[in-house]
Each structure stands twice: as C-alpha cells, then as structure tokens.
Amino acid sequence: MRFPLLIAATLLASACGSVEYKDTNAAVDANPACVGAESRPGEAVAPWCKRELGAELKTERKSEKIDFKKKDGDG
C-alpha cells in the first residue's frame, strides 16, 4: 500500500517543478502610464498595460547523453 502512495507523491512533486506562472498585475500597477488606461472608453489598452494571469505546463525535458568512458583527465 505504501509503494503506490510513494509513487503518486513523487509524480505530483515532480510535476510542480515544470509549471511556469505568469502574473503581470504588479508590473501594470507599477507603470505610471497604465494608471486609468482600462477606464478610458473607446481607447485601446497598450500591450504592456494588459493584465494577464496564467500558467504554462512544460513537459519537454532536455537530456544529454552521458559518456561513461570519459575519464577525469580527458578534456
């Protein structure tokens, strides 16, 4: 019973490292040019003033081949 639980916990923990969160609220609040930009009717909001929330799940992993024949003295 412990083995499947251990595997599930390991898979969940490894999945957390591959998520990239995106939140632009702080950057928009800090930019003085964005103050009141959303409340101006008929005027488009600048791309740097758009508030975005999201997460991106990355499943691709880059791997390198390991050369076990290589010795420490070899460049």
N, C-alpha and C positions, 0 to 999 in steps of 0.2 A: 504494500500500500504506500510505503514511503517513496519508492522509486518513481512511480508516475507523478507524484506530487513534486518531487525534486526536479524532474524533467520539465514540468509545467512552469515552475518558478524560474528555472534557468532560461527558458524560452521567453517568458514575459520580461525578464530583466534585460535580456539581450535586445529585445525589440525597442526598449526605451531609448537606447543609445542611437538609434537610427532615425529619430524624428526631429525635424527642424521646425521650430515655431517661429512665426513671423507676426509681429505686432508693431505697427507704425504709429500708434496713438501718442507715445511720448515724443517722438520726433515732430509730429504735427503740432502738438501743444507747445513745443519749444521754439517753433519757427514763427516769428512775428508777422510774416507775410500771410500766414494762414489764418490769422485771427478774423473771425466772421466771414470767412470765404464760403462756408456752406450755407449761410443765410442770405446770400445775395441772389435774388431771383433773376433768372434769365442769363446768368453768367456761369460759364463752365468752371469747375473746380480744377485747379492746377494739379498735375500728376503727383507732385511732391506734397500736396495737401490732402490727398485721399487717405482715409483711414482704412487699413486692411488688417484683418485677423485671419490667421490660417496656420496650417501645419502641413508639412511635406514629409511623407514617409519614404525613406530611401532604403531600397532593398538590394541595390547593387553593391558588391564588395570587390574592391581591387585586391588582387592577390599577386604575389611574386613567387617565382619558383625558387626553391631553396637548393643551393648547391652543397650537398653534404661532403663532396670530395674536396672542396676548397679548404686549404689549411690556413692557419692564422698568419703565417709569413707571406702567403701569396697575396698580391695586390688586389 
